[in-house]
Each structure stands twice: as structure tokens, then as C-alpha cells.
Amino acid sequence: MSPLRSALWAETLKALRSRVPLFTALGFCLMPAMGGFFMIILKDPAAARSMGLITTKAQLTAGTADWPAYFGLLAQATAVGGAFLFSMIATWVFGREFQDHTLKELLALPTPRSAIVSAKFLVVAASCCLTTVLVLALGLVVGHLVDIPGWSPALMRSSLVDIAGAALLSIMLLPFVALVASAGRGYLPAFGWIFLTIVLAQVSAITGWGDWFPWAVPALFSGVGGPRAALLGWHSYVIIAMASLLGLILTYWWWRDADQAR
């Protein structure tokens, strides 16, 4: 068995035996459920008027009770929720070795450190992709159960691009989370990084510079703030690709050359 396959098998077992990916997936599953709840309210505003401000909040969030609005909610939830929940997965995968005090044993194995890092990134990417597929599948079930209008195969294809694109862009930014969790030797520095980038993404989007800030691009891609073509340019995707590559290089470098005395 190759070093990468051995490391990937070990990381997969860790993920399967842990509750973190499960709880993260359950947290993501709340998004289509809440979207379905908003659709129910918007379908019958008169009946929901007795619920106070819930109708107003639902209208501000979704607008109308139809499939385009519902898919828009799912795409935005994937981008905004992915910035936090996907980062939680990366933080756990790279930070648990320090939290569990298993780093010395891990580095003492006759396995290249590059294989260990690659296996961790593959597990993170697979977990995030599976979670996105689960959310999309659950969203389709909820949408059909609520019986909202406006369904079409063309809309499904375009919405799939929105959701998958928002998830992919969020996943591409996870190497920096892995770097901070590794260099910070645990969860807390990575949590601080997550909240910092979320706040800066909000500020950059509000000030009109979101297309130049990588961590704001996934949300803008999903439709938060307006049409994608008006918010993003080719430079936005180049910047996010460069940020992803830089994060990967620095993470591999840290695991290979940084001081691992602790």
C-alpha cells in the first residue's frame, strides 16, 4: 500500500469514528429545513400573520415562495454556512493531532509528511462535498414536500451550478484554516481565523471591495447582494485560486520544515 493510501485510510477511519463530521452535516441540514419553513410561511402569509414578525423576516430573506427563491436560499446558505461549517471540519482534521497529543506519534511514522497532509486535505474535501450533496438532496425533498411552484429542469441545472460553485469556492479557501490550525497547534487559533475572515468578508462586501477579497467571493457567487455578473469579475476567481494555492504551499511547508519539537 502506498504512503498516501495508508495515510488516507487512517484519516478516513478517524473521520468515521468521530462525531464532528456527523454534527457538521446535521448543522448543514438545518438550512434546507429552515428554507422550507420560510416557503410555508410565504405560501400563506395570512395564516402566518399571527406569528408576528416571522412573515416579515421570511419575506426579507426569501421574497417569494417558489423554486428560484428556494434554490437561492440554498446557494447562499451553502456559501455563508460553508465559510463556518466547512472550516470547522478543516480545523478538526488538522487541529486534533495537537488536541489529542498524537502529533509526535504521527510524525514518527515512516510515512512522508506530504502524504499525511494530502490525506487530510482529501478527507476535508470529501467531507465537505458529501455534506453539500446531502444538503442539496434534502433541499429537493423538502421543496417537493412543501409543494412550491416554479420547478423546471433548466432551473435545477443552473441552481446546481450555483450551489456547487459556492461550495467549491468555500473549499478552496480551507488551506488557510488548515495552516492556522497547524501553526497555532490546536483549535482556538483556527476559530479566531474563521471569525476574522467572516467579519472581513462582510465589511469588504459592504464597502464594495468584496470581489477583491477571497473570503467574500463565495457569498457573492451565490447571489448575496445581487447578480453574480455585476459583483464578480475574472479577477475574483484568479485571486481565490492564488489564495488557495498559497495556503496549500504554506501548509505543506509548515508540516515539512517547521519546528516540530512539541
N, C-alpha and C positions, 0 to 999 in steps of 0.2 A: 504494500500500500504506500502511495506517495506521501511525502510530508504534508502536502496541502489536504489530501483526502483524510489523513489521520487527524489533523487539526480541525478540519470541518466536521468530522464525526464527533469529536469531543465537544466542540461548541454547540453542535445540534443537540447532543444529549443534555448539555447544561440548559439550553433553552426549553427543551421538552419537559424537563424535571422542575422547572421554575414556574412560578405563578405570575411573574412580571409580564411576559407576553400575553398571557390569558387576560389579565386585568386590563392591560392596554387595549386589547381587542374589544373587551366589554365596554370600556370607556368610549371607544370609537363608535360602537353600536348604538350608543345613545343619540348620535347625530341623526340618523335616518328616523329614529323613533320620534325625536323632537320635531323633525321636519314634517312627519306625518301628522303630529298633533297640531301644528300650525295650519296644515292643509284642512283638517277637520274644522277648525275654528273659522277659517276663511270661507269654507263652503257654506256655512250657515251663520253669518255674523249676528243675525237677530237672536238666535238661540244662545249665542255666546256672549251677548251684551251683558248678561247678568254676571259674567265673570270679571267685570271691571276693566282694567287696562290690558288684559291679555289679548283682546281683539286688536287693540291699537298696536301693541308690540308685534303681534304676528303680521299685521299689515306692513309695518315698517320694515320687518325682516324679510318677508316673502313677497308681499304685494298682492298677488292673486293666487287662487287655488287651481293651478294647472301644472302639467308636467314640466314646461320650461322653467317655471319658478322653483319647482321642487328640485330639479336637477341642478339649478343654480345654487340652491342651498347646500346640496351635497358637495358640489365642487368647492364652494367657499369653506365649508366645514372641513373638507379634506386638506385644504391649504392651511387654514388657520389652526385647525386641530393637529395637523401633521407637524407644524412648527413646534408643538409641545410634546405630543404623544410619541411621534417618531423619535424625537430627541431623547425621550425617556428610555426608549429601547436601546439607543446607542449608548446612553450614559450607563445603563445597567450592564451591557455586554462588555464595555471597556473598563468600567469602574469597579466591577465586582471582584476582580483579582486583588485589588488593594483592600477592599472592604472585608473580604474573606481571608486575607493574608495568604493567598495562594500564589502570589507573583513569583516568589523565589523558586517554588517547585515548578512553576510553568516554564520559567526561563532556564531551568536546569535540564529540561528535557532535550533529547537530541533531535529537536525539530527547529528548523530555521525560524527566526523571529518574523521574517517576512511572511511565512506560511501561516503563522499564528494570527498576524494582523489581517491577512487576506481572508482567513476563515471567519474571523469576527465580522469583517465588513460584509461578507456574503450572508451570514446569518442575519445581520441587521437589515440588509436589503430584502432578503426573502421574507422576514417577519413583517416589514412594512408593506411589501407588495401583497402578501396574503391578507393582511388587515384591510387594505384598500379594496381588494376583491370581495371580502366579506361584507364590508360596508355597502358596496355597490349592489351586491346580491340582496342584502337585507333591505336596501332602499327600494329596489324594484318590487319586492314582496309587499312592503308597507304601502308603496304608491298604488299598487293594484288593489290592495285591501281597502284603502281609503276611497278608491274609485274616483280619482281626479281626472279631469279631461285633458285633451291635448296631446295624447301619445301618438308618436309616429316613428318608424324605423330610422328616418333621417335624423330626427331629434336625438334618438338613442345613440347614433354614431357620433354626432357632434358632442353630445354630453359626455360620452366615454372618453373622447379626446380631452375635454376639459378636466375631468376627474383624474384620469391617468396622468395628464401633463402636470397638474398641480401636485400630485403625489410624487412624480419623478423629480420635479424641481426641488421639492422638500427633501427628498432622499439625497440628492446631490450635495446638499449643504451639511449633511451629517458628519463628514470627516472632521470638521472643526469641533463638533461636540465630542467626538472620539479623542481628538488631540487634547482638549482641555481636561477631559476625564482622566486621560493617561498622565499628562504632565502634572495635573493637580492631584493625582494619586487618590482618586475617590469621586464620590457623587457630588458633593457640595459645590466645588468649583464649576462643574458642568451645569448644575442647576442655575448658578449665577449667570453663566454664559447664555443659557436659554432665555432667561428673563430679560437680560440686556439686549439680545438681538430682537426679541419680540417688541420691546419698547422702542428701540431704534427703528425697527421696520414701520411701526405706527407713525412715528414722528416723520420719517422720510416720506412716507406716502402722503401725509397731510400737507407737508411743505412742497410737494410736487417733485421730489427727488427720488421717489421710490423705484423708478426704472434704472437708477444707477446704484441702488443698494441691493446686494444679492438676496438678503433675507426678506425683502419686501416683494420680490418678483413672484414667488408662488401665489401669494394672495391676489396680486394684481392680475396674474394669469387666469385665475379662477373667476374673475369678474367683480371682485371687490373694488368699488369706486368707479366703475364704468366699463365701457367696451375695452377689450384687450388691446385692439389695434391702436386705440387712442392713448393707451397708458404705457405700452411697452414697445421697444424697438429691437432691432437685431443686436444692438449693443448690450441689451439686458441679458440675453441668453449667452453672449460671449463672456460677460462678467461673471455670471453664475457658474459657467463651465471653468473659468480660470480660478474662481474661489474654490470649487470642488477639487480641482487638480492640486492646488496649493495645499489644501487641507490633507489630501491623501499623502503628498510628498512629506509634509512635516510630521504626520503621524507615523509613517514608516521610518522616517529618520529618527524620531524620538525612541521608538521601540528598538532600533538597531544600535544607535550610538550614544544615547543619553545615559547618564549615570544610573545604574540600577542596583545601588548598594543596599537600598532598603527593601 
